[in-house]
Amino acid sequence: MSVRIDRIEMKAGGPLEHALDWSCGDLTLAYGGNETGKSYLVEFLVRCLFRTGARLGSGWTLRDIPAGGSITVSGLEDEPLKMSISKRPKLDERWEDDPRGLPNDLCRLLVVSQGHTRLSTVETPDGIEDDMLRQFFSGEQLIESIRNSRALPKSANSATFESGTISGSGQWSDKGEREKILDAIEQAEELIERFNDQVSHGAIASLTARRDRLTLELQQLQADRQHHANRLEQQLDEHSRQLDALPSISEIETASADLRTLRANRVAIATKQEHQAQLAEQQADLEWATTALGHYDRIVTSRPQTASTPWLAIAAGGVATAALGAGLFSQRLALGLLALVAAALAATHLWNTRNRETPQPDDPVEFERIDAEFQRRFDQPLGDRASLEQQIETLKTLGNTADVLASQLGPELAESRAETDRISRLVSGWGNPDTTEAEWDEQIESVRLQHQQLEKLVQELRSELDRLGVAPNGEADDTADSAESDWDPENYRQVEEQHADAEAELNCETQDQARLLDDARRSASVTNETEWEPLLEALEQDLAELKKNYRTVTARMIAQFAVHQVLDQASQEDATMIQDGLQGAAIGESIRLMCPRYRGLRRTDQGLVVVDADDNEFAVQDLSTGAREQVFLGARLGFARKALDDQTSFLILDDAFQHSDWSRRKLLVDKVVMLVQAGWQVLYFTMDDHIRRLFDTAGKQLADRYISLALPPLDSPDDQ
């Protein structure tokens, strides 16, 4: 008898503003727009009918449903049964003891939520999880449960068993236990071997003698090191005194810089002296130019000057007076003519006055001699008197400059001589008092080099003294034993290492017997025994017990490895069972029903594929969205048929066709009608007007077996 949903009663809550009381037909269409509670109602159906936990349920993330209500289901018992969110058992719980072995996630077969037609709980390329395939078609789930058992460690599966020896990863608990037992066996055998060997006491005496000999040798070398430190201190003091007697590097650099400055000043003074001498030589040119100017004036003034005639000015004044009289008697024409004549006479007078001819000298020979001398002295023609005056002013300025330079040279020369004396005394005080100025640079460089050498030597002595690692004790050491060859740092290092090694070996050998006794007490089952023989006997008994435990753990590891080998072989057989199940009649017929182009479903290494009539394979993940949804619906129907032993039941589809194109939608709606005619009950929820019209048209074939319902829209603010 098939299970069917007869009635849905749901109180208002969440996005559902009005209570529902729906009777369901063989094909029921529930239409509702956004925010009307369509998906909310689907989740209510899931919570009432199935378990929703993550471990045994659908694994979906569902909202809390505060609204109450119930679903009336027939086919479970003799009478219809009301199911609610809080009421148990759910459908999948009722079918747990079914001999058909129904899957725990039957909800995923019978319900498509929010348009997700895939059967997997997460987004996968194939839309069908491997766990579901194992659950339907093979015993892989049982195999996985055995593999996941705590009694069968997963690490045993990666073990290797060759030539009677088994090994595995470090995470295998039995492997770790066996390694601990093996360590205990090795420790016990080592203790027994040490007991049997009876640690030799002669080694201690030999090591003691060697240690004492090296101690004496090391003491002698330490005395040599002290002597060497005292000798280094004496040399350091001597060289430090020599270094202190020399001027500092800064004093040497200052003297060198002062010498360079002195020489630069000398060059500047010499240049200034040369310039001053050149300017002073032009004093004779100034005296000649002054005399030449007097001759020039005498020659020019000796020529008679032509007097200017004032008659033009007198005539201009008379005409202007006549013009004034004509103006008084209102004679405009006469006024204008007379004014023009007066202006012309005045202009002529002014022109003659300004352009009188410059007097020419009466003695052209003398004038030519002055011009020639001017040309020779100043390398330019004489021109007129103004050019001669300008040259005189220039020569006077140069003469003043020569006087200024002469006044400056006196102090500068004195300062240069004083600086020369000072540097001479300074450099002479650093070495030879008879050092000449030509030897100053050599003397300064010599002192600099001497200072650098002494400073380097002092640093080397201090570094060597630091490396010795011993402070000088201030004792004088003038004996022959203090020769430089007495101290050998490499020999000291070797003897020191040998002495440390001998001391360490002696300590180890001395402590070994005490540790042996303590180790034996800790390892043996008898801990209060102080005699060696009883301890040895107890250790041998413990060793025998450890070897027995080692064999037991090894046998258990081999058994766990063998079980994994058997399970792997069974898994390979189950893969064949999954392939055969996918190609079974129920899956193939359901795929053809929902997508006529394809004839079945196969599992390959690259994932699930569908096959057509010519046995061509097409990867499910590469199909178009609409074709993939048809394949998922066909697979869902086939799995449900197989799970229910080919009995019909209900399907809840929440906008399962919304991603299909319009032509494919009509085909899918027709296939749903065919399912209903084959005995299935379908509840289809949609918000798509096109899908609604398709169902209304196709549902006419079912007459009153088709019911179309609508969720009430949300109340608008205007209605409140």
MOURSUL-V281308 format. One record per residue. RES is the residue in one letter. BURIAL is b if it has 16 or more other C-alpha atoms within 10 Angstrom, else e. Layout:
# MOURSUL-V281308
[[RES,BURIAL] [RES,BURIAL]]
This chain:
# MOURSUL-V281308
[[M,e] [S,e] [V,b] [R,b] [I,b] [D,b] [R,b] [I,b] [E,b] [M,b] [K,b] [A,e] [G,e] [G,b] [P,b] [L,b] [E,b] [H,b] [A,b] [L,b] [D,e] [W,b] [S,e] [C,b] [G,b] [D,b] [L,b] [T,b] [L,b] [A,b] [Y,b] [G,b] [G,b] [N,e] [E,e] [T,b] [G,b] [K,b] [S,b] [Y,b] [L,b] [V,b] [E,b] [F,b] [L,b] [V,b] [R,b] [C,b] [L,b] [F,b] [R,b] [T,b] [G,e] [A,e] [R,e] [L,e] [G,b] [S,b] [G,b] [W,b] [T,e] [L,e] [R,e] [D,e] [I,e] [P,e] [A,e] [G,e] [G,b] [S,b] [I,b] [T,b] [V,b] [S,b] [G,e] [L,e] [E,e] [D,e] [E,e] [P,b] [L,e] [K,b] [M,b] [S,b] [I,b] [S,e] [K,e] [R,e] [P,e] [K,b] [L,b] [D,b] [E,b] [R,e] [W,b] [E,e] [D,e] [D,e] [P,e] [R,e] [G,e] [L,b] [P,b] [N,b] [D,b] [L,b] [C,b] [R,b] [L,b] [L,b] [V,b] [V,b] [S,b] [Q,b] [G,b] [H,b] [T,b] [R,b] [L,b] [S,b] [T,e] [V,e] [E,e] [T,e] [P,e] [D,b] [G,b] [I,b] [E,b] [D,e] [D,e] [M,b] [L,b] [R,b] [Q,b] [F,b] [F,b] [S,b] [G,b] [E,b] [Q,b] [L,e] [I,b] [E,e] [S,e] [I,e] [R,b] [N,e] [S,e] [R,e] [A,e] [L,b] [P,b] [K,b] [S,b] [A,b] [N,b] [S,e] [A,b] [T,e] [F,e] [E,e] [S,e] [G,e] [T,e] [I,b] [S,b] [G,b] [S,e] [G,e] [Q,e] [W,b] [S,e] [D,b] [K,b] [G,e] [E,e] [R,b] [E,e] [K,e] [I,b] [L,b] [D,e] [A,b] [I,b] [E,e] [Q,b] [A,b] [E,e] [E,e] [L,b] [I,b] [E,e] [R,e] [F,b] [N,e] [D,e] [Q,e] [V,e] [S,e] [H,e] [G,e] [A,e] [I,b] [A,e] [S,e] [L,b] [T,b] [A,e] [R,b] [R,b] [D,e] [R,e] [L,b] [T,b] [L,e] [E,e] [L,b] [Q,e] [Q,e] [L,b] [Q,b] [A,e] [D,b] [R,b] [Q,b] [H,b] [H,b] [A,b] [N,b] [R,b] [L,b] [E,b] [Q,b] [Q,e] [L,b] [D,e] [E,e] [H,b] [S,b] [R,e] [Q,e] [L,b] [D,e] [A,e] [L,b] [P,e] [S,e] [I,e] [S,e] [E,e] [I,b] [E,e] [T,e] [A,b] [S,b] [A,e] [D,e] [L,b] [R,e] [T,e] [L,b] [R,e] [A,e] [N,b] [R,b] [V,e] [A,e] [I,b] [A,e] [T,e] [K,b] [Q,b] [E,e] [H,e] [Q,b] [A,e] [Q,e] [L,b] [A,b] [E,e] [Q,b] [Q,b] [A,e] [D,b] [L,b] [E,e] [W,e] [A,b] [T,b] [T,e] [A,b] [L,b] [G,e] [H,e] [Y,b] [D,e] [R,e] [I,b] [V,b] [T,e] [S,e] [R,e] [P,e] [Q,e] [T,e] [A,e] [S,e] [T,e] [P,e] [W,e] [L,b] [A,b] [I,e] [A,b] [A,b] [G,b] [G,e] [V,b] [A,b] [T,e] [A,b] [A,b] [L,b] [G,e] [A,b] [G,b] [L,e] [F,e] [S,e] [Q,e] [R,e] [L,e] [A,b] [L,b] [G,e] [L,e] [L,b] [A,b] [L,e] [V,e] [A,b] [A,e] [A,e] [L,b] [A,b] [A,e] [T,e] [H,b] [L,e] [W,e] [N,e] [T,e] [R,e] [N,e] [R,e] [E,e] [T,e] [P,e] [Q,e] [P,b] [D,e] [D,e] [P,e] [V,e] [E,e] [F,b] [E,e] [R,e] [I,b] [D,b] [A,e] [E,b] [F,b] [Q,e] [R,e] [R,e] [F,e] [D,e] [Q,e] [P,e] [L,b] [G,e] [D,e] [R,e] [A,e] [S,e] [L,b] [E,e] [Q,e] [Q,b] [I,b] [E,e] [T,e] [L,b] [K,b] [T,e] [L,b] [G,b] [N,e] [T,b] [A,b] [D,e] [V,e] [L,b] [A,b] [S,e] [Q,e] [L,b] [G,e] [P,e] [E,e] [L,e] [A,e] [E,e] [S,b] [R,e] [A,e] [E,b] [T,b] [D,e] [R,e] [I,b] [S,b] [R,e] [L,e] [V,b] [S,b] [G,e] [W,b] [G,e] [N,e] [P,e] [D,e] [T,b] [T,e] [E,e] [A,e] [E,e] [W,b] [D,e] [E,e] [Q,b] [I,b] [E,e] [S,e] [V,b] [R,b] [L,e] [Q,e] [H,b] [Q,e] [Q,e] [L,b] [E,b] [K,e] [L,b] [V,b] [Q,e] [E,e] [L,b] [R,e] [S,e] [E,e] [L,b] [D,e] [R,e] [L,b] [G,e] [V,e] [A,e] [P,b] [N,e] [G,e] [E,e] [A,e] [D,e] [D,e] [T,e] [A,e] [D,e] [S,b] [A,e] [E,e] [S,e] [D,e] [W,b] [D,e] [P,e] [E,e] [N,e] [Y,b] [R,e] [Q,e] [V,b] [E,b] [E,e] [Q,b] [H,b] [A,e] [D,e] [A,b] [E,b] [A,e] [E,b] [L,b] [N,e] [C,e] [E,b] [T,e] [Q,e] [D,e] [Q,b] [A,e] [R,e] [L,b] [L,b] [D,e] [D,e] [A,b] [R,b] [R,e] [S,b] [A,b] [S,e] [V,e] [T,e] [N,e] [E,e] [T,e] [E,e] [W,e] [E,e] [P,e] [L,b] [L,b] [E,e] [A,b] [L,b] [E,b] [Q,e] [D,b] [L,b] [A,e] [E,e] [L,b] [K,e] [K,e] [N,e] [Y,b] [R,e] [T,e] [V,b] [T,b] [A,e] [R,e] [M,b] [I,b] [A,e] [Q,b] [F,b] [A,b] [V,b] [H,b] [Q,e] [V,e] [L,b] [D,e] [Q,e] [A,e] [S,b] [Q,e] [E,e] [D,b] [A,b] [T,e] [M,b] [I,b] [Q,b] [D,e] [G,b] [L,b] [Q,b] [G,b] [A,e] [A,b] [I,b] [G,b] [E,b] [S,b] [I,b] [R,b] [L,b] [M,b] [C,b] [P,e] [R,e] [Y,b] [R,b] [G,b] [L,b] [R,b] [R,b] [T,e] [D,e] [Q,e] [G,e] [L,b] [V,b] [V,b] [V,b] [D,e] [A,e] [D,e] [D,e] [N,e] [E,b] [F,b] [A,b] [V,b] [Q,e] [D,e] [L,e] [S,e] [T,e] [G,b] [A,b] [R,b] [E,b] [Q,b] [V,b] [F,b] [L,b] [G,b] [A,b] [R,b] [L,b] [G,b] [F,b] [A,b] [R,b] [K,b] [A,b] [L,b] [D,e] [D,e] [Q,e] [T,b] [S,b] [F,b] [L,b] [I,b] [L,b] [D,b] [D,b] [A,b] [F,b] [Q,b] [H,b] [S,b] [D,e] [W,e] [S,e] [R,b] [R,b] [K,b] [L,b] [L,b] [V,b] [D,b] [K,b] [V,b] [V,b] [M,e] [L,b] [V,b] [Q,e] [A,e] [G,e] [W,b] [Q,b] [V,b] [L,b] [Y,b] [F,b] [T,b] [M,b] [D,e] [D,e] [H,e] [I,b] [R,b] [R,e] [L,b] [F,b] [D,b] [T,e] [A,b] [G,b] [K,e] [Q,e] [L,e] [A,e] [D,e] [R,b] [Y,b] [I,b] [S,b] [L,e] [A,e] [L,b] [P,b] [P,b] [L,b] [D,e] [S,e] [P,e] [D,e] [D,e] [Q,e]]
